[in-house]
Amino acid sequence: MTGFYMIVSIAGILAMLATFFLGRQFKDKPLVRYIPSLLAVLAGIASYIKARFFATGFEDIGFVILALIACIVFFLSFLTAFIMGILQRNRDNAGK
């Protein structure tokens, strides 16, 4: 079970860093920072569909675990992007 937590932690940190760097790079385009969240959702949906309809044997368990990891990564990435948006909005309003 420790391997699962390590994979989730590494994937979550990488997604949060990607979100952070995209948000810093494209300050004038706020929707760009949600790209890692969108990719995580698509990966989760694809993994679930693969597990439900196309897996044979015990593959479905692996794909369900991948879908679960993608859901956690989505949550972390979306939360990071949302907080960055709030902080940027507050910073912009304070400068006026």
PASEBA-1860 file (N, C-alpha, C; in nm, 3 decimals):
! residues 96
1> MTGFYMIV> 0.082/-0.120/0.000/0.000/0.000/0.000/0.086/0.126/0.000 ~ 0.209/0.116/0.047/0.295/0.234/0.050/0.330/0.279/-0.091 ~ 0.342/0.185/-0.183/0.372/0.220/-0.322/0.261/0.304/-0.383 ~ 0.137/0.272/-0.348/0.024/0.348/-0.398/0.031/0.493/-0.352 ~ 0.060/0.512/-0.224/0.068/0.648/-0.170/0.185/0.725/-0.232 ~ 0.294/0.655/-0.260/0.409/0.720/-0.321/0.376/0.764/-0.464 ~ 0.308/0.677/-0.539/0.271/0.712/-0.676/0.173/0.828/-0.676 ~ 0.075/0.824/-0.587/-0.022/0.933/-0.578/0.047/1.064/-0.539
9> SIAGILAM> 0.140/1.057/-0.445/0.212/1.177/-0.402/0.295/1.236/-0.514 ~ 0.370/1.152/-0.584/0.455/1.202/-0.693/0.370/1.259/-0.806 ~ 0.264/1.187/-0.845/0.178/1.236/-0.952/0.108/1.366/-0.910 ~ 0.064/1.374/-0.786/-0.002/1.495/-0.737/0.091/1.614/-0.735 ~ 0.214/1.592/-0.687/0.311/1.702/-0.682/0.348/1.749/-0.823 ~ 0.366/1.654/-0.915/0.397/1.693/-1.054/0.283/1.772/-1.117 ~ 0.159/1.731/-1.092/0.045/1.803/-1.147/0.033/1.941/-1.085 ~ 0.058/1.952/-0.955/0.052/2.082/-0.890/0.162/2.174/-0.942
17> LATFFLGR> 0.282/2.121/-0.963/0.391/2.202/-1.018/0.360/2.246/-1.161 ~ 0.303/2.155/-1.241/0.266/2.193/-1.378/0.161/2.302/-1.376 ~ 0.063/2.290/-1.289/-0.040/2.392/-1.276/0.020/2.526/-1.233 ~ 0.110/2.519/-1.137/0.174/2.641/-1.087/0.255/2.709/-1.197 ~ 0.337/2.633/-1.270/0.419/2.693/-1.374/0.336/2.745/-1.491 ~ 0.230/2.674/-1.527/0.141/2.725/-1.633/0.071/2.853/-1.588 ~ 0.030/2.858/-1.463/-0.035/2.978/-1.411/0.059/3.097/-1.406 ~ 0.185/3.072/-1.373/0.283/3.181/-1.369/0.323/3.226/-1.509
25> QFKDKPLV> 0.331/3.133/-1.602/0.374/3.165/-1.737/0.265/3.241/-1.815 ~ 0.141/3.201/-1.798/0.030/3.260/-1.873/-0.063/3.334/-1.778 ~ -0.016/3.444/-1.723/-0.098/3.521/-1.628/-0.218/3.586/-1.697 ~ -0.204/3.620/-1.824/-0.313/3.688/-1.893/-0.419/3.591/-1.945 ~ -0.390/3.460/-1.944/-0.487/3.360/-1.988/-0.516/3.265/-1.871 ~ -0.618/3.293/-1.794/-0.641/3.216/-1.670/-0.685/3.071/-1.694 ~ -0.741/3.039/-1.809/-0.789/2.903/-1.831/-0.676/2.804/-1.859 ~ -0.558/2.853/-1.893/-0.445/2.764/-1.925/-0.404/2.684/-1.801
33> RYIPSLLA> -0.418/2.742/-1.684/-0.375/2.671/-1.564/-0.465/2.552/-1.529 ~ -0.577/2.538/-1.597/-0.666/2.424/-1.573/-0.637/2.306/-1.666 ~ -0.536/2.317/-1.752/-0.503/2.209/-1.846/-0.463/2.080/-1.774 ~ -0.378/2.083/-1.671/-0.347/1.956/-1.602/-0.471/1.890/-1.538 ~ -0.565/1.971/-1.492/-0.688/1.915/-1.436/-0.769/1.846/-1.544 ~ -0.777/1.909/-1.659/-0.851/1.851/-1.771/-0.787/1.721/-1.816 ~ -0.655/1.718/-1.824/-0.586/1.595/-1.863/-0.607/1.483/-1.762 ~ -0.610/1.517/-1.634/-0.634/1.416/-1.531/-0.776/1.359/-1.540
41> VLAGIASY> -0.873/1.446/-1.568/-1.011/1.399/-1.584/-1.021/1.305/-1.703 ~ -0.960/1.344/-1.814/-0.966/1.259/-1.933/-0.896/1.125/-1.909 ~ -0.784/1.127/-1.839/-0.714/1.002/-1.807/-0.798/0.914/-1.715 ~ -0.865/0.974/-1.619/-0.951/0.898/-1.528/-1.069/0.835/-1.600 ~ -1.131/0.912/-1.688/-1.245/0.859/-1.764/-1.200/0.747/-1.856 ~ -1.087/0.767/-1.924/-1.036/0.663/-2.013/-1.000/0.537/-1.937 ~ -0.939/0.551/-1.821/-0.903/0.433/-1.740/-1.027/0.359/-1.692 ~ -1.128/0.434/-1.653/-1.251/0.369/-1.606/-1.321/0.295/-1.720
49> IKARFFAT> -1.328/0.360/-1.837/-1.391/0.294/-1.953/-1.313/0.169/-1.991 ~ -1.181/0.180/-1.991/-1.097/0.064/-2.022/-1.121/-0.048/-1.922 ~ -1.132/-0.015/-1.794/-1.155/-0.116/-1.690/-1.293/-0.179/-1.704 ~ -1.389/-0.099/-1.737/-1.528/-0.146/-1.740/-1.558/-0.233/-1.861 ~ -1.506/-0.195/-1.977/-1.550/-0.259/-2.100/-1.443/-0.341/-2.172 ~ -1.316/-0.309/-2.157/-1.214/-0.371/-2.241/-1.110/-0.453/-2.166 ~ -1.117/-0.461/-2.036/-1.015/-0.532/-1.958/-1.047/-0.681/-1.952 ~ -0.941/-0.761/-1.949/-0.958/-0.905/-1.934/-0.881/-0.950/-1.810
57> GFEDIGFV> -0.935/-1.046/-1.741/-0.867/-1.098/-1.622/-0.867/-0.996/-1.509 ~ -0.749/-0.975/-1.454/-0.736/-0.882/-1.342/-0.688/-0.744/-1.385 ~ -0.690/-0.717/-1.515/-0.651/-0.585/-1.563/-0.744/-0.476/-1.511 ~ -0.869/-0.511/-1.492/-0.966/-0.411/-1.449/-0.929/-0.350/-1.314 ~ -0.870/-0.427/-1.226/-0.829/-0.373/-1.096/-0.721/-0.266/-1.114 ~ -0.626/-0.292/-1.202/-0.521/-0.194/-1.229/-0.575/-0.066/-1.290 ~ -0.669/-0.080/-1.382/-0.725/0.039/-1.445/-0.813/0.119/-1.349 ~ -0.881/0.050/-1.258/-0.959/0.121/-1.157/-0.865/0.198/-1.064
65> ILALIACI> -0.751/0.138/-1.030/-0.653/0.209/-0.947/-0.599/0.330/-1.021 ~ -0.572/0.317/-1.151/-0.527/0.432/-1.229/-0.634/0.541/-1.234 ~ -0.760/0.502/-1.245/-0.869/0.600/-1.245/-0.876/0.671/-1.110 ~ -0.854/0.598/-1.002/-0.854/0.657/-0.869/-0.739/0.756/-0.854 ~ -0.621/0.720/-0.902/-0.507/0.811/-0.898/-0.537/0.937/-0.979 ~ -0.598/0.920/-1.096/-0.631/1.035/-1.179/-0.732/1.127/-1.110 ~ -0.826/1.071/-1.036/-0.923/1.154/-0.962/-0.853/1.236/-0.854 ~ -0.760/1.175/-0.784/-0.687/1.248/-0.679/-0.600/1.357/-0.740
73> VFFLSFLT> -0.534/1.324/-0.851/-0.451/1.424/-0.921/-0.538/1.538/-0.972 ~ -0.656/1.507/-1.025/-0.747/1.611/-1.070/-0.783/1.705/-0.956 ~ -0.818/1.648/-0.841/-0.856/1.730/-0.727/-0.743/1.823/-0.684 ~ -0.622/1.769/-0.674/-0.508/1.850/-0.632/-0.476/1.960/-0.733 ~ -0.479/1.925/-0.860/-0.448/2.023/-0.964/-0.555/2.131/-0.973 ~ -0.681/2.089/-0.964/-0.790/2.186/-0.971/-0.787/2.280/-0.851 ~ -0.759/2.225/-0.734/-0.751/2.306/-0.613/-0.637/2.407/-0.623 ~ -0.524/2.364/-0.677/-0.411/2.455/-0.695/-0.447/2.567/-0.792
81> AFIMGILQ> -0.510/2.534/-0.904/-0.548/2.635/-1.002/-0.652/2.732/-0.944 ~ -0.745/2.680/-0.867/-0.849/2.763/-0.808/-0.789/2.861/-0.707 ~ -0.701/2.811/-0.621/-0.637/2.898/-0.523/-0.551/3.004/-0.591 ~ -0.480/2.964/-0.697/-0.399/3.061/-0.772/-0.487/3.170/-0.833 ~ -0.605/3.133/-0.882/-0.697/3.232/-0.937/-0.747/3.329/-0.832 ~ -0.779/3.278/-0.714/-0.825/3.366/-0.606/-0.714/3.461/-0.563 ~ -0.593/3.407/-0.548/-0.480/3.492/-0.507/-0.449/3.599/-0.612 ~ -0.456/3.562/-0.739/-0.428/3.660/-0.845/-0.538/3.768/-0.848
89> RNRDNAGK> -0.662/3.727/-0.830/-0.771/3.824/-0.828/-0.757/3.920/-0.711 ~ -0.721/3.869/-0.593/-0.701/3.954/-0.476/-0.582/4.048/-0.497 ~ -0.477/3.998/-0.561/-0.361/4.082/-0.588/-0.395/4.193/-0.688 ~ -0.477/4.160/-0.787/-0.517/4.260/-0.886/-0.609/4.365/-0.824 ~ -0.699/4.322/-0.735/-0.789/4.416/-0.670/-0.717/4.504/-0.569 ~ -0.612/4.454/-0.507/-0.538/4.533/-0.410/-0.456/4.643/-0.479 ~ -0.419/4.618/-0.604/-0.339/4.717/-0.678/-0.421/4.832/-0.731 ~ -0.552/4.824/-0.727/-0.638/4.930/-0.782/-0.659/5.043/-0.684
END
